[in-house]
């Protein structure tokens, strides 16, 4: 048994000054990639079902509702069995979720996500039985079924087992078949609204100018950082799809907030392209304490009176500390320079999280930190 304790140290000294973004830092995207038509939205769907065909990795006795669901399913086929008399481990109760795109017609197939809600150990090799998917109004919109695909695998029993990634959630590509016509309609009138996926004053202003250049002066204006109003030209009256087909391919210079996203559970750090630093000096060191325990057996000599066989733990403590190194980051350094500097320290993702948070606290990091 080995326990590893790692202590990361980050010492930061900062002198910061504002640095303007270059024009090349602004990404050019299509209108359809940054905005959607107000009044047209997808619909979340959800359903409850059973996954069958598991290799004794399904729900166990403490999950009662899976047996009740199986009994109800068998009863529809003329097999009547009391739920308390069932002892099966090859089924799992699951929730099925997906998203219905706007204007989806009957017969369209959707990808679905299947997640265990009981105490199943793995859904590997399972098949989802026919499950109705309902909208927020309770109406059945689609039917789902199919064999699951998992992003991992597992094998073995009890202590001698190997598990890779998450085994209690999977997907069925094209596993849902739309049954009813959604009630979405294309907005009509003298004006339509575009909603930005990420509200931003600069992007909304640029979007209005681009649409105005394509449709004519005064045809578009930014109402707020998330909404752009477009006046429908006379030759597009009653033909909003043609208007959107004209607008959607237009290129827009999209601006985004400089952001660093941190996932503390997995140690993942994602740094956006607009992130810059003020002048800073970073010293980083690492202290590692490794405690190893080996269990030996102490056995008395043959025929020795009063002797017992006991387990004796042998512990070994190893302490190592790397030399701290100091690096200097110049004023206005970009993402590439930050990555090279941190890699030169040999830091781990966990250490980078501590360094990034220290830079933000010191005022050197010119970005918003988002922790997920």
Phi and psi in degrees as a GROMACS rama.xvg file:
@    title "Ramachandran Plot"
@    xaxis  label "Phi"
@    yaxis  label "Psi"
@TYPE xy
-127.953  130.66  UNK-2
-116.265  132.706  UNK-3
-121.684  122.694  UNK-4
-116.163  122.668  UNK-5
-119.219  127.922  UNK-6
-114.137  122.286  UNK-7
-106.359  136.13  UNK-8
-120.022  129.616  UNK-9
-130.592  121.33  UNK-10
-116.213  123.657  UNK-11
-125.413  133.073  UNK-12
-123.402  127.927  UNK-13
-131.986  140.131  UNK-14
-130.648  113.36  UNK-15
-115.312  149.29  UNK-16
-147.764  149.837  UNK-17
-66.6573  140.928  UNK-18
-127.363  120.059  UNK-19
-69.9283  148.856  UNK-20
-75.3635  144.842  UNK-21
-80.5195  159.838  UNK-22
-63.1982  -29.8406  UNK-23
-69.4647  -16.7037  UNK-24
-77.2091  -11.6648  UNK-25
-90.6322  123.705  UNK-26
-81.6311  140.012  UNK-27
-98.072  122.227  UNK-28
-132.202  165.457  UNK-29
-79.911  156.417  UNK-30
-59.6009  -39.9962  UNK-31
-64.7845  -18.9896  UNK-32
-87.335  -16.4272  UNK-33
-120.104  -9.19917  UNK-34
-145.391  156.351  UNK-35
-131.511  158.423  UNK-36
-76.5155  125.124  UNK-37
-65.0519  134.374  UNK-38
99.8267  -10.7502  UNK-39
-116.636  113.623  UNK-40
-146.14  153.636  UNK-41
-75.0281  165.837  UNK-42
-121.954  123.828  UNK-43
-71.8331  139.436  UNK-44
-121.956  147.671  UNK-45
-146.313  148.987  UNK-46
-153.6  159.989  UNK-47
-112.183  131.948  UNK-48
-151.804  -171.507  UNK-49
-123.543  140.35  UNK-50
-105.34  127.874  UNK-51
-116.957  171.904  UNK-52
82.812  16.6529  UNK-53
-78.2509  154.98  UNK-54
-96.1968  70.1019  UNK-55
58.6312  30.1129  UNK-56
-117.692  15.3031  UNK-57
-86.2059  -163.803  UNK-58
-63.4621  146.027  UNK-59
-105.859  -168.645  UNK-60
-61.8355  -29.0177  UNK-61
-75.5886  -10.3661  UNK-62
-98.6721  97.3643  UNK-63
-79.2824  -32.6086  UNK-64
-70.2878  -22.6263  UNK-65
-68.1362  -40.7646  UNK-66
-66.4673  -37.939  UNK-67
-63.8669  -39.8325  UNK-68
-66.5801  -39.9641  UNK-69
-64.294  -40.6108  UNK-70
-63.0732  -40.7776  UNK-71
-65.3374  -38.8606  UNK-72
-65.5474  -44.4906  UNK-73
-65.5181  -33.4055  UNK-74
-63.5949  -33.0482  UNK-75
-67.2291  -20.2493  UNK-76
-100.513  11.9864  UNK-77
86.3377  10.704  UNK-78
-107.815  114.568  UNK-79
-106.868  114.14  UNK-80
-136.141  134.807  UNK-81
-70.2342  137.697  UNK-82
-57.9968  -36.5571  UNK-83
-70.5441  -13.6026  UNK-84
-90.9182  -4.57563  UNK-85
-87.2285  137.462  UNK-86
-134.396  79.1731  UNK-87
-121.765  145.575  UNK-88
-125.393  15.0263  UNK-89
-105.665  12.8214  UNK-90
-126.864  157.776  UNK-91
-146.326  133.929  UNK-92
-78.3701  134.592  UNK-93
-138.122  159.046  UNK-94
-107.447  135.447  UNK-95
-111.878  128.035  UNK-96
-130.934  150.352  UNK-97
-163.085  -178.583  UNK-98
-131.576  125.644  UNK-99
-87.6751  117.784  UNK-100
-66.2306  154.35  UNK-101
-64.3563  142.105  UNK-102
67.6981  18.8973  UNK-103
-66.6695  134.163  UNK-104
-97.8462  158.482  UNK-105
-56.5923  135.2  UNK-106
102.22  -13.9228  UNK-107
-71.9525  137.881  UNK-108
-99.0671  142.129  UNK-109
-124.291  146.347  UNK-110
-76.5597  142.041  UNK-111
-126.586  154.201  UNK-112
-113.013  130.784  UNK-113
-115.888  124.307  UNK-114
-129.615  133.605  UNK-115
-70.5905  140.14  UNK-116
-117.579  1.91635  UNK-117
-107.339  -145.817  UNK-118
-111.859  30.6992  UNK-119
-63.7822  141.863  UNK-120
-84.5249  -30.1063  UNK-121
-160.827  144.47  UNK-122
-103.158  12.6984  UNK-123
-61.4214  129.107  UNK-124
79.8625  7.28266  UNK-125
-86.2168  162.534  UNK-126
-127.847  129.233  UNK-127
-80.4742  125.129  UNK-128
-78.3406  163.002  UNK-129
-52.9381  122.408  UNK-130
-128.738  124.237  UNK-131
-74.4029  136.213  UNK-132
-107.963  130.744  UNK-133
-116.647  151.333  UNK-134
-86.3331  -171.938  UNK-135
-66.9364  -21.0919  UNK-136
-89.6081  2.16979  UNK-137
85.0566  -1.40984  UNK-138
-79.9067  137.958  UNK-139
-72.0679  121.365  UNK-140
-107.847  -33.9004  UNK-141
-147.44  161.886  UNK-142
-118.877  136.584  UNK-143
-122.383  142.831  UNK-144
-168.85  166.867  UNK-145
137.406  172.193  UNK-146
-81.5244  138.883  UNK-147
-82.691  147.326  UNK-148
-118.719  128.266  UNK-149
-110.599  150.185  UNK-150
-86.8332  30.6918  UNK-151
-168.344  -169.525  UNK-152
-155.624  162.584  UNK-153
-146.978  155.298  UNK-154
-160.439  162.141  UNK-155
97.4086  -179.339  UNK-156
-135.515  141.412  UNK-157
49.0745  -120.805  UNK-158
-71.5779  -24.8179  UNK-159
-98.5755  72.6099  UNK-160
-139.043  156.481  UNK-161
-128.999  129.435  UNK-162
-128.276  128.295  UNK-163
-119.249  122.037  UNK-164
65.1367  -161.458  UNK-165
-99.5141  126.399  UNK-166
-107.538  0.30387  UNK-167
-105.609  15.509  UNK-168
-146.991  139.436  UNK-169
-150.212  -178.402  UNK-170
-130.226  155.765  UNK-171
-125.944  102.141  UNK-172
-63.2942  126.402  UNK-173
63.5501  28.279  UNK-174
-83.2929  -10.5163  UNK-175
-114.605  138.517  UNK-176
-116.512  119.046  UNK-177
-66.3836  133.853  UNK-178
-109.526  -30.5176  UNK-179
-122.291  159.121  UNK-180
-81.4138  121.183  UNK-181
-65.0647  155.546  UNK-182
-90.5918  13.3306  UNK-183
-68.373  141.389  UNK-184
-130.347  151.756  UNK-185
-75.0563  131.399  UNK-186
-57.8911  145.025  UNK-187
-128.621  160.058  UNK-188
135.273  -169.321  UNK-189
-84.6598  -10.6929  UNK-190
-147.299  150.49  UNK-191
-127.439  159.106  UNK-192
-118.002  137.919  UNK-193
-108.486  130.75  UNK-194
-106.097  125.199  UNK-195
-73.8296  138.248  UNK-196
-64.6702  -34.63  UNK-197
-127.189  104.971  UNK-198
-56.9459  134.264  UNK-199
-162.585  128.125  UNK-200
-60.669  -44.3723  UNK-201
-64.5721  -44.9031  UNK-202
-66.0599  -41.2407  UNK-203
-61.7427  -41.479  UNK-204
-64.3366  -44.2115  UNK-205
-65.8927  -38.3262  UNK-206
-62.1332  -43.1494  UNK-207
-62.6203  -40.7781  UNK-208
-66.7228  -38.2221  UNK-209
-65.9605  -45.4667  UNK-210
-65.3561  -37.851  UNK-211
-64.4503  -37.9295  UNK-212
-67.748  -28.9925  UNK-213
-85.9  -33.1641  UNK-214
-107.075  -16.0463  UNK-215
123.42  158.065  UNK-216
-61.7273  137.915  UNK-217
77.5159  8.58643  UNK-218
-85.5294  -12.9712  UNK-219
-146.343  146.813  UNK-220
-153.113  148.205  UNK-221
-84.1252  120.609  UNK-222
-82.5409  -42.7811  UNK-223
-155.055  179.869  UNK-224
-64.0897  -10.857  UNK-225
-114.283  -6.90953  UNK-226
-136.323  135.132  UNK-227
-123.449  126.083  UNK-228
-94.3748  132.97  UNK-229
-122.231  123.959  UNK-230
-80.7489  126.138  UNK-231
-73.8101  120.763  UNK-232
-63.9265  160.209  UNK-233
-59.2959  -39.5144  UNK-234
-77.4231  -2.99805  UNK-235
-111.189  5.48367  UNK-236
-63.5078  128.973  UNK-237
77.709  7.17349  UNK-238
-139.387  61.2975  UNK-239
-62.3001  -37.1063  UNK-240
-57.9276  -39.3811  UNK-241
-65.6741  -37.8147  UNK-242
-63.1392  -45.3497  UNK-243
-66.046  -35.2003  UNK-244
-64.5492  -29.3269  UNK-245
-76.5381  -34.2822  UNK-246
-85.7739  -41.411  UNK-247
-56.3754  -38.5525  UNK-248
-77.7148  -5.05012  UNK-249
-65.3528  136.381  UNK-250
-81.1872  138.142  UNK-251
-131.995  136.601  UNK-252
-77.8773  102.762  UNK-253
-90.8181  130.697  UNK-254
-109.773  140.957  UNK-255
-131.912  158.008  UNK-256
-72.6914  138.145  UNK-257
-63.3781  124.609  UNK-258
-144.192  141.216  UNK-259
-117.741  121.798  UNK-260
-103.935  127.886  UNK-261
-122.653  127.689  UNK-262
-109.702  101.028  UNK-263
-70.4585  -23.6267  UNK-264
-68.9567  -38.1527  UNK-265
-105.955  -8.51074  UNK-266
75.9151  24.192  UNK-267
-92.0329  134.348  UNK-268
-127.266  124.085  UNK-269
-119.28  122.994  UNK-270
-108.315  124.086  UNK-271
-70.2546  163.298  UNK-272
-70.4299  -22.4544  UNK-273
-90.3233  1.98014  UNK-274
-74.669  127.054  UNK-275
-131.2  166.647  UNK-276
-126.02  151.172  UNK-277
-79.4841  177.185  UNK-278
-60.7144  131.093  UNK-279
-151.181  152.119  UNK-280
-120.879  128.824  UNK-281
-121.757  123.573  UNK-282
-111.747  131.204  UNK-283
-133.028  132.454  UNK-284
-135.485  164.891  UNK-285
-140.141  129.973  UNK-286
-113.509  123.3  UNK-287
-119.767  125.302  UNK-288
-116.562  116.906  UNK-289
-113.556  122.388  UNK-290
-113.226  114.078  UNK-291
-108.353  131.663  UNK-292
-119.847  123.653  UNK-293
-116.069  128.031  UNK-294
-93.957  114.057  UNK-295
-105.463  156.826  UNK-296
-106.508  123.653  UNK-297
-101.793  117.655  UNK-298
-120.927  133.719  UNK-299
-68.9394  162.888  UNK-300
-64.7904  156.082  UNK-301
-57.4906  136.295  UNK-302
64.0202  14.8343  UNK-303
-75.0217  130.502  UNK-304
-74.0153  141.154  UNK-305
72.8954  11.4681  UNK-306
-91.4572  147.322  UNK-307
-128.249  148.736  UNK-308
-87.5932  122.068  UNK-309
-130.072  159.132  UNK-310
-96.943  124.731  UNK-311
-113.18  116.123  UNK-312
-76.5237  135.221  UNK-313
-113.244  110.273  UNK-314
-103.631  142.887  UNK-315
-133.082  129.285  UNK-316
-111.078  127.105  UNK-317
-125.702  120.573  UNK-318
-114.47  126.619  UNK-319
-131.972  140.075  UNK-320
-134.401  124.835  UNK-321
-81.1625  151.175  UNK-322
-68.4956  131.589  UNK-323
-72.3036  139.45  UNK-324
-119.913  145.834  UNK-325
-109.712  127.617  UNK-326
-122.954  151.262  UNK-327
-111.98  132.142  UNK-328
-108.206  125.257  UNK-329
-74.6843  164.025  UNK-330
-60.5272  129.664  UNK-331
75.6905  21.4242  UNK-332
-64.5852  150.12  UNK-333
-100.658  -172.893  UNK-334
-58.2541  -45.0106  UNK-335
-61.5363  -42.7158  UNK-336
-67.6935  -38.4803  UNK-337
-63.7707  -43.749  UNK-338
-63.717  -44.5026  UNK-339
-63.0787  -39.9365  UNK-340
-66.0928  -44.2638  UNK-341
-68.2326  -36.9724  UNK-342
-65.438  -32.2099  UNK-343
-66.5194  -23.1153  UNK-344
-81.0807  -12.5623  UNK-345
69.5045  32.7841  UNK-346
-82.6862  156.024  UNK-347
-92.0659  166.341  UNK-348
-55.2325  -36.7006  UNK-349
-63.253  -40.0137  UNK-350
-67.4616  -38.1351  UNK-351
-61.3949  -38.369  UNK-352
-58.5448  -45.7032  UNK-353
-64.2314  -40.7305  UNK-354
-66.535  -43.795  UNK-355
-62.0067  -43.3379  UNK-356
-65.6562  -35.3347  UNK-357
-69.0444  -38.9193  UNK-358
-63.2695  -39.5986  UNK-359
-65.9602  -42.8777  UNK-360
-65.2431  -31.8471  UNK-361
-80.6748  -11.5243  UNK-362
90.3841  7.76939  UNK-363
-87.4949  -33.3283  UNK-364
-78.1892  117.038  UNK-365
-95.3243  71.3838  UNK-366
-164.538  159.391  UNK-367
-89.0402  133.498  UNK-368
-97.1946  125.409  UNK-369
-116.176  121.976  UNK-370
-106.396  123.361  UNK-371
